[in-house]
Amino acid sequence: MKEIVYREAKLDEYQKIGKVLAGAFMDYPFMTLIKDDLKKPEYYPAFLELLDSLLTKLYIKGETCLVAERDGEIMAVALLQQKGFFHSILFAEWYGQAFPFYYSAQSLEIS
């Protein structure tokens, strides 16, 4: 198993990143409120994935999206409030749960 690599996200990865975020926040209480307002609640997973993908694309264009990658697979995503923001929250999906942990952006070596 290789080490985790932290890097800026690439624009062509926005859909992959959207899937990671959607998976992590699928059962997040605030997001599930949307489910009741959809015409067909069974479309909620696809809707959330699309919503997160579009949000991710904006963050990537603003150069404020980082990913954690191991063996070519994106494991975690950080959407920064602003470029160079000192602290942020890195969200990962482990066992289908959103798992936030904090890090210092200055301590990461971004390739």
N, C-alpha and C positions, 0 to 999 in steps of 0.2 A: 504494500500500500504506500503510495506516494504522500508527500507532505501536502498540506492545504496551501493553495496559492491564492492570495488576495490581489485583485486587479480591478481596473475600471471595466465596466461592462461595454460590450460592443453593440452597436445599433441592431445588427442582424440577430441578436440574442433576445430581443425584447419579448418574444412569445414564450421562449423557454423560461425566462425569468418570471413572466406573468403566471405560468403554471406553478412554479415554486411558491410564489406569493399566494396564489389562490388556494393551493393545497394547505398552506400554513394557516390561512385565515378562514377556511371553509366553515368552521363551527364557532368562529369568534362572535360573541353575542351581538356586538354592534352591527356586524355584517349580516347576520341572520335576520335582522329586521327588514332588510330589503326583500327577502324571500317572500314575505306575505304580500308585498305590493306588486309582485310580478303577475302577469296574466296567467302564466303557467309556471308554478313553483318548481317543476322538474327541470326548468331551464336555468335554475340558479347556479349550478356549477359552471356552465358555459358562460353565463353572464358575468360571474365573478372573475373568471379567467380573462375575458375580454376587457373588463374594467381594469384589472391589474396590469394587463399587457399595455393598454393605452397609457396608463399612469407611468409605467416603467419607461416607455418610449420617451416621454417628456423628461424624465429624470436623466436618461442616458444623453439626450440632446443637450441638457444643461450640465453635463459632465459631473453629475452628483449621484451616480449609481455605481456601487461596488459589488463585486461578487466574490464568494469564496468557492473555490473549485478544487476538487480532488479527482484525479484520474480522468480529467475531461468532463466531469459531471458537476454542474452547479449545485452546491449544497446549501448555500445561504446567500442572502441579498441584503445590502444596506442601501437605503434611500436616504441620502443626506439632505438636511434642510438647506444647506448652502455649500458651495465649493470650498473646500478647506476647513469645513466645520470640525472643530477639535474632537468633540465626542458625538457618538451616534449610537444607534441600536442596530445590531445585526440580527436579522430574523432568519431563522432556519426552520426547516421542517424535519422533525424527528418523530416518527410514529404518528404522523398526521396532526401534530400539535404545533402551534406557533410557539417558538422557544426564543425569547429575547435574551440577548446578553450584551453587555456593554464593552466597548473597547475605545482606545484612544487612536484617532486617525493618524496621529504623528508616530505612533509605534508600529504602524503597518508599512511595509515596503511594497509600494505599488509598482508593478512592472509595466 
